[in-house]
């Protein structure tokens, strides 16, 4: 079992990642694309029935800039 401080830090990191994903999802939508998380946690940028697999949130942010989206 994790000490309370470690558990709190883990929850804070998970919450920050969830918020970052939601912000990126909104930025993708504004850019006319969709950012989705697959069942295994992988990320995909989608548009017109096509999908690009992204390694992580940093990769999703870099791809958003390549497609002309504003930073999240």
ChimeraX attribute file (.defattr): number of C-alpha atoms within 10 A of each C-alpha:
attribute: neighborCount
match mode: 1-to-1
recipient: residues
	/A:1	5
	/A:2	8
	/A:3	7
	/A:4	9
	/A:5	9
	/A:6	11
	/A:7	12
	/A:8	12
	/A:9	11
	/A:10	13
	/A:11	12
	/A:12	12
	/A:13	12
	/A:14	12
	/A:15	12
	/A:16	12
	/A:17	13
	/A:18	12
	/A:19	12
	/A:20	15
	/A:21	21
	/A:22	15
	/A:23	14
	/A:24	22
	/A:25	21
	/A:26	16
	/A:27	20
	/A:28	28
	/A:29	13
	/A:30	12
	/A:31	15
	/A:32	13
	/A:33	19
	/A:34	18
	/A:35	24
	/A:36	18
	/A:37	14
	/A:38	10
	/A:39	7
	/A:40	6
	/A:41	10
	/A:42	13
	/A:43	21
	/A:44	19
	/A:45	19
	/A:46	16
	/A:47	13
	/A:48	8
	/A:49	5
	/A:50	8
	/A:51	15
	/A:52	13
	/A:53	16
	/A:54	18
	/A:55	12
	/A:56	13
	/A:57	15
	/A:58	10
	/A:59	12
	/A:60	22
	/A:61	20
	/A:62	13
	/A:63	16
	/A:64	22
	/A:65	14
	/A:66	10
	/A:67	12
	/A:68	10
	/A:69	19
	/A:70	14
	/A:71	12
	/A:72	15
